[in-house]
């Protein structure tokens, strides 16, 4: 299952926050792995005005358990990027299309 989180925010500010708070990011990553995280990336739009997280989880419940535990650590990361809106995760299921490529297809 793929999860995306997207919001208006300053991608460069988020990168600076990550560089200055590497131990916080590592702690959240380790917690996510304990909850089953398969893959994770942060992205910024080309103009730097939006940030997005793309994760792969075994199921929705694994992510929700992780986020319930770590939400207090995650919110300041987004706030550092100027994100002020509520971030709503979007969950995506893989479609059977007979054209899968990469990611161990």
N, C-alpha and C positions, 0 to 999 in steps of 0.2 A: 504494500500500500504506500502510495506517495502522498506526502503532506506538503502543502505550500502555505507560507505566511507572507503577505505582501502589504506594504504600507508606504505612504509618503514619508520620507526622512532623508537625512544627509548621510549618504554612504561613506564619504570620507571621514565624517565625525565618528561613525561606527567603527571604522578601521582604526582610527586613533585610539578610541576607547579600548578596543581589543588589544592593541599593542601595550597600552598602559595597565591593563587588567588581565594579563594572560592567565594568571592563576584562577581567576573567576571563570573564564571561558573553559579552561581545562577541567575545572570541577564540575561544571554543567555537562560537559561532554562525557566525562566519566559516569555521571549519574544516568545520562541518556543511554550509554552502552549497557549499563546494568539493567535498564528497562527494555533492552532489545533493539536499540537503534542499529540499523544496517548501514546507512550512509547519510551524510550531512554536508551541506554547503550554505554559505551566505553569498548573496549576489547583490550587486548594485546596478542600477540602470546606467546606460551610457552617459546620461547627463548628470548622474549622481544624485538625483532627486527622489529616488525610490530605493527601498531595500526589500530583499526577498530571502526567505529561507526555503530551501528544498531539502526534504528529508525522505528517507525510505525507512518504514517501520514494518514489523511483521503484521500488525493489525492496529486498529484505531485505539483499542483499550490500552495497549502498551504506551502509546503516545500520551493518552489522557492521564494515565497513572504517573508518568514522568512529569508532565506539566503541572499536575496537582502538587507534586513534591517540590518542583524547582521554579515555579512561577515567580516567586519572590526574588529569585536570582536573575531570571530572564528579563523581567520588566525593566530594570535599570539599564540593561543593554540597549533596548529599543528607545528608552527615554534619552539616552546619550546621543542618539541619532536624531533627536527632535521629533520622534513619533509620539503623537498625543492622542491618537484615536485608538479605540479598542481593536486589537488585532484578532481576527477570527481565522482559525485554521480552516483550510479547505482540504478535504480528503479525496483522493483519486484512486480508483481501482484500475488495474491493467485490463485492457480489452484484448480479447483473443482475435488477433488480426493476421496471423501467419506471416508477419513481417518484422518480428522482433530482431533487434541487432544490438550488440554490446551488452554491458552489465551482466555478462554470463548467460546470455540468451542461448 
